[in-house]
């Protein structure tokens, strides 16, 4: 199980690096998608680590609600609710239609990703 958790964490880091590359090239919509993927994998890794499974959903907010017992998660959900909604939109729009995101939105999403990583995996 720990090996699978580690694979999720490593894949999340690869998506974060891709997001940084996309951001630096002005591809904000793709950067948002990659941040969403990174965040989703970090959350699923934590659920796998704690519970041995995760729900088959792509909703960051729904997945995070399963981790409210972890210190900082509930506050994170409150503080980043707009960012999380934007990231969920980025996931959906990457597949079905185009949506424009702005530099500031991507910067906020990067901040959220770093904070979530600290909350879930700093110990």
C-alpha positions as CSV (number, residue, x, y, z in Angstrom):
1,X,0.0,0.0,0.0
2,X,2.8,2.5,0.9
3,X,4.4,2.0,-2.5
4,X,1.1,2.9,-4.2
5,X,0.8,6.0,-2.0
6,X,4.3,7.0,-2.9
7,X,3.5,6.6,-6.6
8,X,0.5,8.9,-6.3
9,X,2.7,11.5,-4.5
10,X,5.4,11.3,-7.2
11,X,2.8,11.6,-10.0
12,X,1.4,14.7,-8.2
13,X,4.8,16.3,-8.3
14,X,5.1,15.6,-12.0
15,X,1.8,17.3,-12.6
16,X,3.0,20.3,-10.5
17,X,6.1,20.6,-12.6
18,X,4.1,20.5,-15.7
19,X,1.8,23.2,-14.4
20,X,4.8,25.4,-13.7
21,X,6.1,24.9,-17.2
22,X,2.6,25.7,-18.7
23,X,2.4,28.8,-16.4
24,X,5.8,30.1,-17.5
25,X,4.6,29.7,-21.1
26,X,1.4,31.5,-20.6
27,X,-0.8,28.4,-21.0
28,X,-2.9,29.2,-18.0
29,X,-5.8,26.8,-18.8
30,X,-3.5,23.9,-19.1
31,X,-1.6,25.0,-15.9
32,X,-4.9,25.0,-14.0
33,X,-5.7,21.5,-15.3
34,X,-2.3,20.2,-14.2
35,X,-2.6,21.8,-10.7
36,X,-6.0,20.2,-10.4
37,X,-4.5,16.8,-11.3
38,X,-1.6,17.3,-8.8
39,X,-4.0,18.3,-6.0
40,X,-6.4,15.4,-6.8
41,X,-3.5,12.9,-6.6
42,X,-2.2,14.3,-3.3
43,X,-5.7,14.0,-1.8
44,X,-6.2,10.5,-3.1
45,X,-2.8,9.4,-1.8
46,X,-3.7,10.7,1.7
47,X,-7.1,8.9,1.6
48,X,-5.3,5.7,0.4
49,X,-2.8,6.1,3.2
50,X,-5.4,6.6,5.9
51,X,-8.3,4.6,4.8
52,X,-7.0,2.2,2.2
53,X,-9.3,3.5,-0.5
54,X,-10.7,6.7,-2.0
55,X,-14.0,7.5,-3.6
56,X,-14.2,7.4,-7.4
57,X,-14.8,11.1,-7.9
58,X,-12.9,14.0,-9.4
59,X,-14.4,16.6,-7.1
60,X,-11.7,18.1,-5.0
61,X,-14.2,19.5,-2.5
62,X,-15.9,16.1,-2.1
63,X,-12.6,14.3,-1.7
64,X,-11.3,16.8,0.8
65,X,-14.5,16.6,2.8
66,X,-13.5,13.0,3.6
67,X,-10.3,14.4,5.3
68,X,-11.9,17.0,7.6
69,X,-10.5,15.2,10.6
70,X,-7.0,16.4,9.6
71,X,-6.0,19.6,11.2
72,X,-6.2,22.5,8.7
73,X,-8.4,20.8,6.1
74,X,-11.6,22.4,7.1
75,X,-10.0,25.9,7.1
76,X,-8.4,25.1,3.7
77,X,-11.8,24.3,2.3
78,X,-13.1,27.6,3.6
79,X,-10.2,29.7,2.5
80,X,-9.8,28.2,-1.0
81,X,-13.4,27.5,-2.0
82,X,-13.2,29.7,-5.1
83,X,-9.9,28.3,-6.1
84,X,-11.2,24.7,-5.6
85,X,-14.2,25.5,-7.8
86,X,-11.9,27.0,-10.5
87,X,-9.8,23.9,-10.4
88,X,-12.8,21.6,-10.7
89,X,-13.9,23.7,-13.7
90,X,-10.5,23.4,-15.2
91,X,-10.8,19.6,-15.0
92,X,-14.2,19.6,-16.7
93,X,-13.4,22.2,-19.3
94,X,-10.1,20.5,-20.3
95,X,-12.2,17.7,-21.7
96,X,-15.4,19.3,-23.0
97,X,-14.9,22.9,-24.0
98,X,-12.4,25.8,-23.5
99,X,-12.3,28.1,-20.5
100,X,-9.9,30.9,-20.1
101,X,-8.0,31.4,-16.8
102,X,-5.9,34.3,-15.8
103,X,-2.4,34.6,-14.4
104,X,-3.7,35.6,-10.9
105,X,-6.1,32.6,-10.7
106,X,-3.2,30.2,-11.5
107,X,-1.0,31.9,-8.9
108,X,-3.7,31.4,-6.3
109,X,-4.1,27.8,-7.4
110,X,-0.3,27.2,-6.9
111,X,-0.5,28.8,-3.5
112,X,-3.4,26.5,-2.6
113,X,-1.5,23.4,-3.9
114,X,1.5,24.2,-1.8
115,X,-0.6,24.8,1.3
116,X,-2.5,21.6,0.8
117,X,0.7,19.6,0.4
118,X,1.9,21.1,3.7
119,X,-1.4,20.2,5.5
120,X,-1.5,16.6,4.1
121,X,2.1,15.6,3.9
122,X,4.3,17.8,6.1
123,X,4.6,15.1,8.8
